[in-house]
């Protein structure tokens, strides 16, 4: 399990603008059996496999989940 990941989201594909969010482990396991990570605000939750596969997890009932365009493991 990585200490933290950066999730990169592309805001406007035509503009190339990106949002980068750092997520850290919660200690929980997601529906696929992999560790769940969250950002500091708790608004973004993601299950991330050891191969870098991401499953976004809803934190509210009406959240529009988007997959990140890149996932980067941060060094310890």
CHARMM internal coordinates of N, CA and C (Angstrom, degrees):
IC EDIT
DIST 1 N 1 CA 1.4527
DIST 1 CA 1 C 1.5322
ANGL 1 N 1 CA 1 C 108.33
DIST 1 C 2 N 1.3038
ANGL 1 CA 1 C 2 N 115.34
DIHE 1 N 1 CA 1 C 2 N 131.43
DIST 2 N 2 CA 1.4666
ANGL 1 C 2 N 2 CA 120.65
DIHE 1 CA 1 C 2 N 2 CA 178.31
DIST 2 CA 2 C 1.5214
ANGL 2 N 2 CA 2 C 110.11
DIHE 1 C 2 N 2 CA 2 C -75.61
DIST 2 C 3 N 1.3186
ANGL 2 CA 2 C 3 N 115.57
DIHE 2 N 2 CA 2 C 3 N 151.91
DIST 3 N 3 CA 1.4661
ANGL 2 C 3 N 3 CA 121.44
DIHE 2 CA 2 C 3 N 3 CA 177.25
DIST 3 CA 3 C 1.5199
ANGL 3 N 3 CA 3 C 111.40
DIHE 2 C 3 N 3 CA 3 C -67.19
DIST 3 C 4 N 1.3447
ANGL 3 CA 3 C 4 N 115.83
DIHE 3 N 3 CA 3 C 4 N -34.83
DIST 4 N 4 CA 1.4658
ANGL 3 C 4 N 4 CA 120.82
DIHE 3 CA 3 C 4 N 4 CA 179.58
DIST 4 CA 4 C 1.5230
ANGL 4 N 4 CA 4 C 108.78
DIHE 3 C 4 N 4 CA 4 C -165.06
DIST 4 C 5 N 1.3262
ANGL 4 CA 4 C 5 N 114.89
DIHE 4 N 4 CA 4 C 5 N 159.25
DIST 5 N 5 CA 1.4577
ANGL 4 C 5 N 5 CA 122.56
DIHE 4 CA 4 C 5 N 5 CA 175.97
DIST 5 CA 5 C 1.5168
ANGL 5 N 5 CA 5 C 109.05
DIHE 4 C 5 N 5 CA 5 C -130.76
DIST 5 C 6 N 1.3106
ANGL 5 CA 5 C 6 N 116.04
DIHE 5 N 5 CA 5 C 6 N 153.69
DIST 6 N 6 CA 1.4577
ANGL 5 C 6 N 6 CA 122.16
DIHE 5 CA 5 C 6 N 6 CA 166.66
DIST 6 CA 6 C 1.5179
ANGL 6 N 6 CA 6 C 107.08
DIHE 5 C 6 N 6 CA 6 C -104.26
DIST 6 C 7 N 1.3233
ANGL 6 CA 6 C 7 N 115.98
DIHE 6 N 6 CA 6 C 7 N 127.59
DIST 7 N 7 CA 1.4602
ANGL 6 C 7 N 7 CA 121.98
DIHE 6 CA 6 C 7 N 7 CA 173.91
DIST 7 CA 7 C 1.5161
ANGL 7 N 7 CA 7 C 106.65
DIHE 6 C 7 N 7 CA 7 C -103.67
DIST 7 C 8 N 1.3214
ANGL 7 CA 7 C 8 N 116.67
DIHE 7 N 7 CA 7 C 8 N 126.99
DIST 8 N 8 CA 1.4629
ANGL 7 C 8 N 8 CA 122.14
DIHE 7 CA 7 C 8 N 8 CA -177.79
DIST 8 CA 8 C 1.5219
ANGL 8 N 8 CA 8 C 108.25
DIHE 7 C 8 N 8 CA 8 C -107.68
DIST 8 C 9 N 1.3203
ANGL 8 CA 8 C 9 N 116.00
DIHE 8 N 8 CA 8 C 9 N 122.59
DIST 9 N 9 CA 1.4588
ANGL 8 C 9 N 9 CA 122.78
DIHE 8 CA 8 C 9 N 9 CA 178.21
DIST 9 CA 9 C 1.5186
ANGL 9 N 9 CA 9 C 108.86
DIHE 8 C 9 N 9 CA 9 C -114.78
DIST 9 C 10 N 1.3309
ANGL 9 CA 9 C 10 N 117.30
DIHE 9 N 9 CA 9 C 10 N 132.06
DIST 10 N 10 CA 1.4589
ANGL 9 C 10 N 10 CA 121.18
DIHE 9 CA 9 C 10 N 10 CA 177.71
DIST 10 CA 10 C 1.5238
ANGL 10 N 10 CA 10 C 107.85
DIHE 9 C 10 N 10 CA 10 C -89.92
DIST 10 C 11 N 1.3242
ANGL 10 CA 10 C 11 N 116.20
DIHE 10 N 10 CA 10 C 11 N 119.42
DIST 11 N 11 CA 1.4762
ANGL 10 C 11 N 11 CA 121.43
DIHE 10 CA 10 C 11 N 11 CA -178.42
DIST 11 CA 11 C 1.5110
ANGL 11 N 11 CA 11 C 111.89
DIHE 10 C 11 N 11 CA 11 C -71.96
DIST 11 C 12 N 1.3109
ANGL 11 CA 11 C 12 N 116.49
DIHE 11 N 11 CA 11 C 12 N -52.79
DIST 12 N 12 CA 1.4630
ANGL 11 C 12 N 12 CA 121.81
DIHE 11 CA 11 C 12 N 12 CA -177.13
DIST 12 CA 12 C 1.5222
ANGL 12 N 12 CA 12 C 107.06
DIHE 11 C 12 N 12 CA 12 C -134.23
DIST 12 C 13 N 1.3470
ANGL 12 CA 12 C 13 N 117.32
DIHE 12 N 12 CA 12 C 13 N 102.46
DIST 13 N 13 CA 1.4566
ANGL 12 C 13 N 13 CA 119.68
DIHE 12 CA 12 C 13 N 13 CA -175.15
DIST 13 CA 13 C 1.5306
ANGL 13 N 13 CA 13 C 113.79
DIHE 12 C 13 N 13 CA 13 C -52.72
DIST 13 C 14 N 1.3166
ANGL 13 CA 13 C 14 N 118.65
DIHE 13 N 13 CA 13 C 14 N -32.67
DIST 14 N 14 CA 1.4523
ANGL 13 C 14 N 14 CA 121.38
DIHE 13 CA 13 C 14 N 14 CA 179.51
DIST 14 CA 14 C 1.5178
ANGL 14 N 14 CA 14 C 113.31
DIHE 13 C 14 N 14 CA 14 C -71.67
DIST 14 C 15 N 1.3282
ANGL 14 CA 14 C 15 N 116.96
DIHE 14 N 14 CA 14 C 15 N -24.78
DIST 15 N 15 CA 1.4608
ANGL 14 C 15 N 15 CA 122.01
DIHE 14 CA 14 C 15 N 15 CA -176.94
DIST 15 CA 15 C 1.5278
ANGL 15 N 15 CA 15 C 112.80
DIHE 14 C 15 N 15 CA 15 C -98.62
DIST 15 C 16 N 1.3278
ANGL 15 CA 15 C 16 N 116.78
DIHE 15 N 15 CA 15 C 16 N -19.60
DIST 16 N 16 CA 1.4566
ANGL 15 C 16 N 16 CA 120.12
DIHE 15 CA 15 C 16 N 16 CA -178.94
DIST 16 CA 16 C 1.5174
ANGL 16 N 16 CA 16 C 114.12
DIHE 15 C 16 N 16 CA 16 C 75.50
DIST 16 C 17 N 1.3342
ANGL 16 CA 16 C 17 N 117.70
DIHE 16 N 16 CA 16 C 17 N 11.15
DIST 17 N 17 CA 1.4680
ANGL 16 C 17 N 17 CA 120.84
DIHE 16 CA 16 C 17 N 17 CA 179.52
DIST 17 CA 17 C 1.5233
ANGL 17 N 17 CA 17 C 109.47
DIHE 16 C 17 N 17 CA 17 C -74.29
DIST 17 C 18 N 1.3348
ANGL 17 CA 17 C 18 N 115.66
DIHE 17 N 17 CA 17 C 18 N 139.20
DIST 18 N 18 CA 1.4492
ANGL 17 C 18 N 18 CA 120.57
DIHE 17 CA 17 C 18 N 18 CA -177.08
DIST 18 CA 18 C 1.5172
ANGL 18 N 18 CA 18 C 111.71
DIHE 17 C 18 N 18 CA 18 C -129.66
DIST 18 C 19 N 1.3269
ANGL 18 CA 18 C 19 N 114.60
DIHE 18 N 18 CA 18 C 19 N 148.97
DIST 19 N 19 CA 1.4576
ANGL 18 C 19 N 19 CA 122.03
DIHE 18 CA 18 C 19 N 19 CA 169.36
DIST 19 CA 19 C 1.5192
ANGL 19 N 19 CA 19 C 106.18
DIHE 18 C 19 N 19 CA 19 C -110.86
DIST 19 C 20 N 1.3181
ANGL 19 CA 19 C 20 N 117.10
DIHE 19 N 19 CA 19 C 20 N 133.62
DIST 20 N 20 CA 1.4582
ANGL 19 C 20 N 20 CA 121.90
DIHE 19 CA 19 C 20 N 20 CA 178.22
DIST 20 CA 20 C 1.5223
ANGL 20 N 20 CA 20 C 107.81
DIHE 19 C 20 N 20 CA 20 C -117.00
DIST 20 C 21 N 1.3346
ANGL 20 CA 20 C 21 N 115.69
DIHE 20 N 20 CA 20 C 21 N 125.57
DIST 21 N 21 CA 1.4609
ANGL 20 C 21 N 21 CA 121.90
DIHE 20 CA 20 C 21 N 21 CA -177.53
DIST 21 CA 21 C 1.5273
ANGL 21 N 21 CA 21 C 108.27
DIHE 20 C 21 N 21 CA 21 C -121.59
DIST 21 C 22 N 1.3255
ANGL 21 CA 21 C 22 N 117.22
DIHE 21 N 21 CA 21 C 22 N 130.35
DIST 22 N 22 CA 1.4637
ANGL 21 C 22 N 22 CA 121.67
DIHE 21 CA 21 C 22 N 22 CA 176.38
DIST 22 CA 22 C 1.5190
ANGL 22 N 22 CA 22 C 108.68
DIHE 21 C 22 N 22 CA 22 C -92.69
DIST 22 C 23 N 1.3259
ANGL 22 CA 22 C 23 N 115.51
DIHE 22 N 22 CA 22 C 23 N 130.34
DIST 23 N 23 CA 1.4675
ANGL 22 C 23 N 23 CA 121.05
DIHE 22 CA 22 C 23 N 23 CA 178.20
DIST 23 CA 23 C 1.5223
ANGL 23 N 23 CA 23 C 109.03
DIHE 22 C 23 N 23 CA 23 C -121.45
DIST 23 C 24 N 1.3343
ANGL 23 CA 23 C 24 N 114.75
DIHE 23 N 23 CA 23 C 24 N 146.68
DIST 24 N 24 CA 1.4697
ANGL 23 C 24 N 24 CA 121.89
DIHE 23 CA 23 C 24 N 24 CA -178.99
DIST 24 CA 24 C 1.5333
ANGL 24 N 24 CA 24 C 108.81
DIHE 23 C 24 N 24 CA 24 C -126.46
DIST 24 C 25 N 1.3335
ANGL 24 CA 24 C 25 N 117.28
DIHE 24 N 24 CA 24 C 25 N 156.73
DIST 25 N 25 CA 1.4677
ANGL 24 C 25 N 25 CA 120.07
DIHE 24 CA 24 C 25 N 25 CA -176.72
DIST 25 CA 25 C 1.5254
ANGL 25 N 25 CA 25 C 112.99
DIHE 24 C 25 N 25 CA 25 C -64.94
DIST 25 C 26 N 1.3429
ANGL 25 CA 25 C 26 N 113.94
DIHE 25 N 25 CA 25 C 26 N 144.28
DIST 26 N 26 CA 1.4597
ANGL 25 C 26 N 26 CA 120.28
DIHE 25 CA 25 C 26 N 26 CA 178.85
DIST 26 CA 26 C 1.5215
ANGL 26 N 26 CA 26 C 112.38
DIHE 25 C 26 N 26 CA 26 C -98.26
DIST 26 C 27 N 1.3286
ANGL 26 CA 26 C 27 N 116.31
DIHE 26 N 26 CA 26 C 27 N -17.87
DIST 27 N 27 CA 1.4590
ANGL 26 C 27 N 27 CA 120.07
DIHE 26 CA 26 C 27 N 27 CA -173.79
DIST 27 CA 27 C 1.5186
ANGL 27 N 27 CA 27 C 111.63
DIHE 26 C 27 N 27 CA 27 C 94.14
DIST 27 C 28 N 1.3308
ANGL 27 CA 27 C 28 N 116.74
DIHE 27 N 27 CA 27 C 28 N -9.86
DIST 28 N 28 CA 1.4612
ANGL 27 C 28 N 28 CA 121.88
DIHE 27 CA 27 C 28 N 28 CA 178.87
DIST 28 CA 28 C 1.5281
ANGL 28 N 28 CA 28 C 110.34
DIHE 27 C 28 N 28 CA 28 C -90.73
DIST 28 C 29 N 1.3160
ANGL 28 CA 28 C 29 N 114.85
DIHE 28 N 28 CA 28 C 29 N 161.56
DIST 29 N 29 CA 1.4579
ANGL 28 C 29 N 29 CA 121.93
DIHE 28 CA 28 C 29 N 29 CA 175.92
DIST 29 CA 29 C 1.5204
ANGL 29 N 29 CA 29 C 108.15
DIHE 28 C 29 N 29 CA 29 C -114.77
DIST 29 C 30 N 1.3306
ANGL 29 CA 29 C 30 N 116.28
DIHE 29 N 29 CA 29 C 30 N 138.21
DIST 30 N 30 CA 1.4552
ANGL 29 C 30 N 30 CA 121.34
DIHE 29 CA 29 C 30 N 30 CA -178.71
DIST 30 CA 30 C 1.5141
ANGL 30 N 30 CA 30 C 112.74
DIHE 29 C 30 N 30 CA 30 C -84.87
DIST 30 C 31 N 1.3351
ANGL 30 CA 30 C 31 N 117.42
DIHE 30 N 30 CA 30 C 31 N -178.48
DIST 31 N 31 CA 1.4558
ANGL 30 C 31 N 31 CA 122.20
DIHE 30 CA 30 C 31 N 31 CA -177.41
DIST 31 CA 31 C 1.5278
ANGL 31 N 31 CA 31 C 113.88
DIHE 30 C 31 N 31 CA 31 C -62.72
DIST 31 C 32 N 1.3246
ANGL 31 CA 31 C 32 N 117.88
DIHE 31 N 31 CA 31 C 32 N -22.57
DIST 32 N 32 CA 1.4576
ANGL 31 C 32 N 32 CA 121.54
DIHE 31 CA 31 C 32 N 32 CA 178.23
DIST 32 CA 32 C 1.5192
ANGL 32 N 32 CA 32 C 113.13
DIHE 31 C 32 N 32 CA 32 C -90.83
DIST 32 C 33 N 1.3487
ANGL 32 CA 32 C 33 N 116.62
DIHE 32 N 32 CA 32 C 33 N 0.35
DIST 33 N 33 CA 1.4533
ANGL 32 C 33 N 33 CA 121.25
DIHE 32 CA 32 C 33 N 33 CA 178.64
DIST 33 CA 33 C 1.5169
ANGL 33 N 33 CA 33 C 114.64
DIHE 32 C 33 N 33 CA 33 C 87.85
DIST 33 C 34 N 1.3375
ANGL 33 CA 33 C 34 N 117.31
DIHE 33 N 33 CA 33 C 34 N 8.74
DIST 34 N 34 CA 1.4608
ANGL 33 C 34 N 34 CA 121.70
DIHE 33 CA 33 C 34 N 34 CA -179.24
DIST 34 CA 34 C 1.5233
ANGL 34 N 34 CA 34 C 110.46
DIHE 33 C 34 N 34 CA 34 C -104.93
DIST 34 C 35 N 1.3328
ANGL 34 CA 34 C 35 N 117.39
DIHE 34 N 34 CA 34 C 35 N 161.46
DIST 35 N 35 CA 1.4673
ANGL 34 C 35 N 35 CA 120.67
DIHE 34 CA 34 C 35 N 35 CA -179.04
DIST 35 CA 35 C 1.5326
ANGL 35 N 35 CA 35 C 112.72
DIHE 34 C 35 N 35 CA 35 C -62.01
DIST 35 C 36 N 1.3269
ANGL 35 CA 35 C 36 N 115.38
DIHE 35 N 35 CA 35 C 36 N 145.51
DIST 36 N 36 CA 1.4643
ANGL 35 C 36 N 36 CA 122.45
DIHE 35 CA 35 C 36 N 36 CA 176.63
DIST 36 CA 36 C 1.5268
ANGL 36 N 36 CA 36 C 107.97
DIHE 35 C 36 N 36 CA 36 C -100.35
DIST 36 C 37 N 1.3225
ANGL 36 CA 36 C 37 N 115.15
DIHE 36 N 36 CA 36 C 37 N 135.68
DIST 37 N 37 CA 1.4611
ANGL 36 C 37 N 37 CA 123.11
DIHE 36 CA 36 C 37 N 37 CA 179.52
DIST 37 CA 37 C 1.5214
ANGL 37 N 37 CA 37 C 108.35
DIHE 36 C 37 N 37 CA 37 C -119.46
DIST 37 C 38 N 1.3367
ANGL 37 CA 37 C 38 N 117.08
DIHE 37 N 37 CA 37 C 38 N 151.08
DIST 38 N 38 CA 1.4575
ANGL 37 C 38 N 38 CA 121.40
DIHE 37 CA 37 C 38 N 38 CA 178.06
DIST 38 CA 38 C 1.5209
ANGL 38 N 38 CA 38 C 110.14
DIHE 37 C 38 N 38 CA 38 C -140.90
DIST 38 C 39 N 1.3396
ANGL 38 CA 38 C 39 N 115.31
DIHE 38 N 38 CA 38 C 39 N 156.84
DIST 39 N 39 CA 1.4631
ANGL 38 C 39 N 39 CA 119.63
DIHE 38 CA 38 C 39 N 39 CA 175.54
DIST 39 CA 39 C 1.5196
ANGL 39 N 39 CA 39 C 108.66
DIHE 38 C 39 N 39 CA 39 C -83.74
DIST 39 C 40 N 1.3209
ANGL 39 CA 39 C 40 N 117.12
DIHE 39 N 39 CA 39 C 40 N 175.89
DIST 40 N 40 CA 1.4688
ANGL 39 C 40 N 40 CA 122.09
DIHE 39 CA 39 C 40 N 40 CA -175.96
DIST 40 CA 40 C 1.5224
ANGL 40 N 40 CA 40 C 112.71
DIHE 39 C 40 N 40 CA 40 C -61.67
DIST 40 C 41 N 1.3370
ANGL 40 CA 40 C 41 N 117.55
DIHE 40 N 40 CA 40 C 41 N -31.31
DIST 41 N 41 CA 1.4648
ANGL 40 C 41 N 41 CA 120.47
DIHE 40 CA 40 C 41 N 41 CA -178.24
DIST 41 CA 41 C 1.5264
ANGL 41 N 41 CA 41 C 112.41
DIHE 40 C 41 N 41 CA 41 C -83.20
DIST 41 C 42 N 1.3223
ANGL 41 CA 41 C 42 N 117.64
DIHE 41 N 41 CA 41 C 42 N -17.57
DIST 42 N 42 CA 1.4646
ANGL 41 C 42 N 42 CA 121.51
DIHE 41 CA 41 C 42 N 42 CA -176.57
DIST 42 CA 42 C 1.5146
ANGL 42 N 42 CA 42 C 113.23
DIHE 41 C 42 N 42 CA 42 C 83.49
DIST 42 C 43 N 1.3314
ANGL 42 CA 42 C 43 N 117.67
DIHE 42 N 42 CA 42 C 43 N -0.16
DIST 43 N 43 CA 1.4659
ANGL 42 C 43 N 43 CA 121.32
DIHE 42 CA 42 C 43 N 43 CA -177.93
DIST 43 CA 43 C 1.5226
ANGL 43 N 43 CA 43 C 112.61
DIHE 42 C 43 N 43 CA 43 C -76.83
DIST 43 C 44 N 1.3256
ANGL 43 CA 43 C 44 N 117.05
DIHE 43 N 43 CA 43 C 44 N -28.05
DIST 44 N 44 CA 1.4617
ANGL 43 C 44 N 44 CA 121.01
DIHE 43 CA 43 C 44 N 44 CA -179.08
DIST 44 CA 44 C 1.5157
ANGL 44 N 44 CA 44 C 108.36
DIHE 43 C 44 N 44 CA 44 C -113.06
DIST 44 C 45 N 1.3380
ANGL 44 CA 44 C 45 N 115.30
DIHE 44 N 44 CA 44 C 45 N 123.32
DIST 45 N 45 CA 1.4617
ANGL 44 C 45 N 45 CA 122.28
DIHE 44 CA 44 C 45 N 45 CA 176.77
DIST 45 CA 45 C 1.5148
ANGL 45 N 45 CA 45 C 108.26
DIHE 44 C 45 N 45 CA 45 C -127.87
DIST 45 C 46 N 1.3285
ANGL 45 CA 45 C 46 N 115.76
DIHE 45 N 45 CA 45 C 46 N 137.08
DIST 46 N 46 CA 1.4560
ANGL 45 C 46 N 46 CA 120.35
DIHE 45 CA 45 C 46 N 46 CA -178.70
DIST 46 CA 46 C 1.5234
ANGL 46 N 46 CA 46 C 109.90
DIHE 45 C 46 N 46 CA 46 C -143.73
DIST 46 C 47 N 1.3123
ANGL 46 CA 46 C 47 N 115.11
DIHE 46 N 46 CA 46 C 47 N 138.19
DIST 47 N 47 CA 1.4537
ANGL 46 C 47 N 47 CA 121.47
DIHE 46 CA 46 C 47 N 47 CA 170.98
DIST 47 CA 47 C 1.5281
ANGL 47 N 47 CA 47 C 106.08
DIHE 46 C 47 N 47 CA 47 C -92.26
DIST 47 C 48 N 1.3310
ANGL 47 CA 47 C 48 N 117.29
DIHE 47 N 47 CA 47 C 48 N 125.20
DIST 48 N 48 CA 1.4579
ANGL 47 C 48 N 48 CA 120.70
DIHE 47 CA 47 C 48 N 48 CA -175.59
DIST 48 CA 48 C 1.5237
ANGL 48 N 48 CA 48 C 108.93
DIHE 47 C 48 N 48 CA 48 C -125.52
DIST 48 C 49 N 1.3414
ANGL 48 CA 48 C 49 N 115.57
DIHE 48 N 48 CA 48 C 49 N 124.36
DIST 49 N 49 CA 1.4628
ANGL 48 C 49 N 49 CA 120.52
DIHE 48 CA 48 C 49 N 49 CA 179.98
DIST 49 CA 49 C 1.5252
ANGL 49 N 49 CA 49 C 109.97
DIHE 48 C 49 N 49 CA 49 C -80.37
DIST 49 C 50 N 1.3258
ANGL 49 CA 49 C 50 N 116.06
DIHE 49 N 49 CA 49 C 50 N 169.69
DIST 50 N 50 CA 1.4622
ANGL 49 C 50 N 50 CA 120.73
DIHE 49 CA 49 C 50 N 50 CA 178.27
DIST 50 CA 50 C 1.5270
ANGL 50 N 50 CA 50 C 111.88
DIHE 49 C 50 N 50 CA 50 C -68.88
DIST 50 C 51 N 1.3358
ANGL 50 CA 50 C 51 N 117.77
DIHE 50 N 50 CA 50 C 51 N -10.87
DIST 51 N 51 CA 1.4737
ANGL 50 C 51 N 51 CA 122.13
DIHE 50 CA 50 C 51 N 51 CA 176.05
DIST 51 CA 51 C 1.5305
ANGL 51 N 51 CA 51 C 111.58
DIHE 50 C 51 N 51 CA 51 C -98.24
DIST 51 C 52 N 1.3384
ANGL 51 CA 51 C 52 N 117.16
DIHE 51 N 51 CA 51 C 52 N 6.07
DIST 52 N 52 CA 1.4593
ANGL 51 C 52 N 52 CA 120.97
DIHE 51 CA 51 C 52 N 52 CA 178.28
DIST 52 CA 52 C 1.5127
ANGL 52 N 52 CA 52 C 114.30
DIHE 51 C 52 N 52 CA 52 C 82.20
DIST 52 C 53 N 1.3272
ANGL 52 CA 52 C 53 N 117.71
DIHE 52 N 52 CA 52 C 53 N 14.44
DIST 53 N 53 CA 1.4644
ANGL 52 C 53 N 53 CA 121.07
DIHE 52 CA 52 C 53 N 53 CA 175.84
DIST 53 CA 53 C 1.5212
ANGL 53 N 53 CA 53 C 108.64
DIHE 52 C 53 N 53 CA 53 C -79.08
DIST 53 C 54 N 1.3218
ANGL 53 CA 53 C 54 N 116.49
DIHE 53 N 53 CA 53 C 54 N 135.97
DIST 54 N 54 CA 1.4611
ANGL 53 C 54 N 54 CA 121.29
DIHE 53 CA 53 C 54 N 54 CA -174.05
DIST 54 CA 54 C 1.5203
ANGL 54 N 54 CA 54 C 111.24
DIHE 53 C 54 N 54 CA 54 C -117.22
DIST 54 C 55 N 1.3196
ANGL 54 CA 54 C 55 N 115.58
DIHE 54 N 54 CA 54 C 55 N 135.36
DIST 55 N 55 CA 1.4692
ANGL 54 C 55 N 55 CA 122.81
DIHE 54 CA 54 C 55 N 55 CA 170.28
DIST 55 CA 55 C 1.5194
ANGL 55 N 55 CA 55 C 105.64
DIHE 54 C 55 N 55 CA 55 C -123.13
DIST 55 C 56 N 1.3212
ANGL 55 CA 55 C 56 N 116.70
DIHE 55 N 55 CA 55 C 56 N 115.19
DIST 56 N 56 CA 1.4587
ANGL 55 C 56 N 56 CA 120.51
DIHE 55 CA 55 C 56 N 56 CA 178.93
DIST 56 CA 56 C 1.5235
ANGL 56 N 56 CA 56 C 108.82
DIHE 55 C 56 N 56 CA 56 C -75.68
DIST 56 C 57 N 1.3218
ANGL 56 CA 56 C 57 N 116.76
DIHE 56 N 56 CA 56 C 57 N 140.77
DIST 57 N 57 CA 1.4622
ANGL 56 C 57 N 57 CA 123.18
DIHE 56 CA 56 C 57 N 57 CA -178.19
DIST 57 CA 57 C 1.5231
ANGL 57 N 57 CA 57 C 109.30
DIHE 56 C 57 N 57 CA 57 C -117.14
DIST 57 C 58 N 1.3087
ANGL 57 CA 57 C 58 N 116.29
DIHE 57 N 57 CA 57 C 58 N 130.74
DIST 58 N 58 CA 1.4676
ANGL 57 C 58 N 58 CA 121.19
DIHE 57 CA 57 C 58 N 58 CA -178.82
DIST 58 CA 58 C 1.5239
ANGL 58 N 58 CA 58 C 110.48
DIHE 57 C 58 N 58 CA 58 C -67.68
DIST 58 C 59 N 1.3285
ANGL 58 CA 58 C 59 N 115.38
DIHE 58 N 58 CA 58 C 59 N 141.14
DIST 59 N 59 CA 1.4670
ANGL 58 C 59 N 59 CA 121.20
DIHE 58 CA 58 C 59 N 59 CA 175.73
DIST 59 CA 59 C 1.5203
ANGL 59 N 59 CA 59 C 111.26
DIHE 58 C 59 N 59 CA 59 C -111.55
DIST 59 C 60 N 1.3395
ANGL 59 CA 59 C 60 N 116.48
DIHE 59 N 59 CA 59 C 60 N -12.41
DIST 60 N 60 CA 1.4706
ANGL 59 C 60 N 60 CA 122.28
DIHE 59 CA 59 C 60 N 60 CA 175.17
DIST 60 CA 60 C 1.5205
ANGL 60 N 60 CA 60 C 108.27
DIHE 59 C 60 N 60 CA 60 C -137.67
DIST 60 C 61 N 1.3213
ANGL 60 CA 60 C 61 N 115.86
DIHE 60 N 60 CA 60 C 61 N 167.03
DIST 61 N 61 CA 1.4554
ANGL 60 C 61 N 61 CA 120.37
DIHE 60 CA 60 C 61 N 61 CA -176.84
DIST 61 CA 61 C 1.5097
ANGL 61 N 61 CA 61 C 115.77
DIHE 60 C 61 N 61 CA 61 C -69.86
DIST 61 C 62 N 1.3139
ANGL 61 CA 61 C 62 N 118.10
DIHE 61 N 61 CA 61 C 62 N -26.59
DIST 62 N 62 CA 1.4650
ANGL 61 C 62 N 62 CA 120.95
DIHE 61 CA 61 C 62 N 62 CA -174.74
DIST 62 CA 62 C 1.5236
ANGL 62 N 62 CA 62 C 112.56
DIHE 61 C 62 N 62 CA 62 C -117.47
DIST 62 C 63 N 1.3114
ANGL 62 CA 62 C 63 N 117.25
DIHE 62 N 62 CA 62 C 63 N 27.42
DIST 63 N 63 CA 1.4591
ANGL 62 C 63 N 63 CA 121.42
DIHE 62 CA 62 C 63 N 63 CA -177.74
DIST 63 CA 63 C 1.5329
ANGL 63 N 63 CA 63 C 110.12
DIHE 62 C 63 N 63 CA 63 C -76.01
DIST 63 C 64 N 1.3331
ANGL 63 CA 63 C 64 N 116.34
DIHE 63 N 63 CA 63 C 64 N 136.36
DIST 64 N 64 CA 1.4608
ANGL 63 C 64 N 64 CA 123.02
DIHE 63 CA 63 C 64 N 64 CA 175.93
DIST 64 CA 64 C 1.5288
ANGL 64 N 64 CA 64 C 107.35
DIHE 63 C 64 N 64 CA 64 C -95.40
DIST 64 C 65 N 1.3312
ANGL 64 CA 64 C 65 N 116.20
DIHE 64 N 64 CA 64 C 65 N 98.75
DIST 65 N 65 CA 1.4637
ANGL 64 C 65 N 65 CA 120.47
DIHE 64 CA 64 C 65 N 65 CA -174.86
DIST 65 CA 65 C 1.5214
ANGL 65 N 65 CA 65 C 111.10
DIHE 64 C 65 N 65 CA 65 C -78.45
DIST 65 C 66 N 1.3147
ANGL 65 CA 65 C 66 N 115.92
DIHE 65 N 65 CA 65 C 66 N 133.20
DIST 66 N 66 CA 1.4570
ANGL 65 C 66 N 66 CA 122.45
DIHE 65 CA 65 C 66 N 66 CA 175.83
DIST 66 CA 66 C 1.5122
ANGL 66 N 66 CA 66 C 107.98
DIHE 65 C 66 N 66 CA 66 C -123.29
DIST 66 C 67 N 1.3357
ANGL 66 CA 66 C 67 N 115.68
DIHE 66 N 66 CA 66 C 67 N 140.55
DIST 67 N 67 CA 1.4544
ANGL 66 C 67 N 67 CA 119.72
DIHE 66 CA 66 C 67 N 67 CA 175.70
DIST 67 CA 67 C 1.5204
ANGL 67 N 67 CA 67 C 109.76
DIHE 66 C 67 N 67 CA 67 C -78.97
DIST 67 C 68 N 1.3094
ANGL 67 CA 67 C 68 N 117.27
DIHE 67 N 67 CA 67 C 68 N 142.92
DIST 68 N 68 CA 1.4652
ANGL 67 C 68 N 68 CA 119.16
DIHE 67 CA 67 C 68 N 68 CA 176.02
DIST 68 CA 68 C 1.5283
ANGL 68 N 68 CA 68 C 109.95
DIHE 67 C 68 N 68 CA 68 C -68.91
DIST 68 C 69 N 1.3265
ANGL 68 CA 68 C 69 N 115.96
DIHE 68 N 68 CA 68 C 69 N 152.64
DIST 69 N 69 CA 1.4590
ANGL 68 C 69 N 69 CA 120.50
DIHE 68 CA 68 C 69 N 69 CA 177.63
DIST 69 CA 69 C 1.5261
ANGL 69 N 69 CA 69 C 110.93
DIHE 68 C 69 N 69 CA 69 C -84.75
DIST 69 C 70 N 1.3341
ANGL 69 CA 69 C 70 N 117.13
DIHE 69 N 69 CA 69 C 70 N -15.89
DIST 70 N 70 CA 1.4576
ANGL 69 C 70 N 70 CA 121.69
DIHE 69 CA 69 C 70 N 70 CA 176.40
DIST 70 CA 70 C 1.5254
ANGL 70 N 70 CA 70 C 109.24
DIHE 69 C 70 N 70 CA 70 C -154.04
DIST 70 C 71 N 1.3283
ANGL 70 CA 70 C 71 N 115.53
DIHE 70 N 70 CA 70 C 71 N 151.20
DIST 71 N 71 CA 1.4548
ANGL 70 C 71 N 71 CA 123.12
DIHE 70 CA 70 C 71 N 71 CA 176.93
DIST 71 CA 71 C 1.5253
ANGL 71 N 71 CA 71 C 107.14
DIHE 70 C 71 N 71 CA 71 C -132.09
DIST 71 C 72 N 1.3329
ANGL 71 CA 71 C 72 N 115.91
DIHE 71 N 71 CA 71 C 72 N 126.46
DIST 72 N 72 CA 1.4681
ANGL 71 C 72 N 72 CA 120.05
DIHE 71 CA 71 C 72 N 72 CA -178.38
DIST 72 CA 72 C 1.5194
ANGL 72 N 72 CA 72 C 109.94
DIHE 71 C 72 N 72 CA 72 C -126.06
DIST 72 C 73 N 1.3269
ANGL 72 CA 72 C 73 N 115.99
DIHE 72 N 72 CA 72 C 73 N 123.38
DIST 73 N 73 CA 1.4655
ANGL 72 C 73 N 73 CA 120.12
DIHE 72 CA 72 C 73 N 73 CA 173.78
DIST 73 CA 73 C 1.5206
ANGL 73 N 73 CA 73 C 108.17
DIHE 72 C 73 N 73 CA 73 C -72.71
DIST 73 C 74 N 1.3194
ANGL 73 CA 73 C 74 N 116.45
DIHE 73 N 73 CA 73 C 74 N 134.06
DIST 74 N 74 CA 1.4682
ANGL 73 C 74 N 74 CA 120.81
DIHE 73 CA 73 C 74 N 74 CA 178.41
DIST 74 CA 74 C 1.5158
ANGL 74 N 74 CA 74 C 108.94
DIHE 73 C 74 N 74 CA 74 C -92.61
DIST 74 C 75 N 1.3339
ANGL 74 CA 74 C 75 N 116.64
DIHE 74 N 74 CA 74 C 75 N 142.63
DIST 75 N 75 CA 1.4678
ANGL 74 C 75 N 75 CA 119.49
DIHE 74 CA 74 C 75 N 75 CA 178.66
DIST 75 CA 75 C 1.5273
ANGL 75 N 75 CA 75 C 111.16
DIHE 74 C 75 N 75 CA 75 C -65.34
DIST 75 C 76 N 1.2953
ANGL 75 CA 75 C 76 N 115.22
DIHE 75 N 75 CA 75 C 76 N 150.73
DIST 76 N 76 CA 1.4693
ANGL 75 C 76 N 76 CA 120.67
DIHE 75 CA 75 C 76 N 76 CA -179.94
DIST 76 CA 76 C 1.4973
ANGL 76 N 76 CA 76 C 111.46
DIHE 75 C 76 N 76 CA 76 C -73.90
END
COOR INIT
IC SEED 1 N 1 CA 1 C
IC BUILD
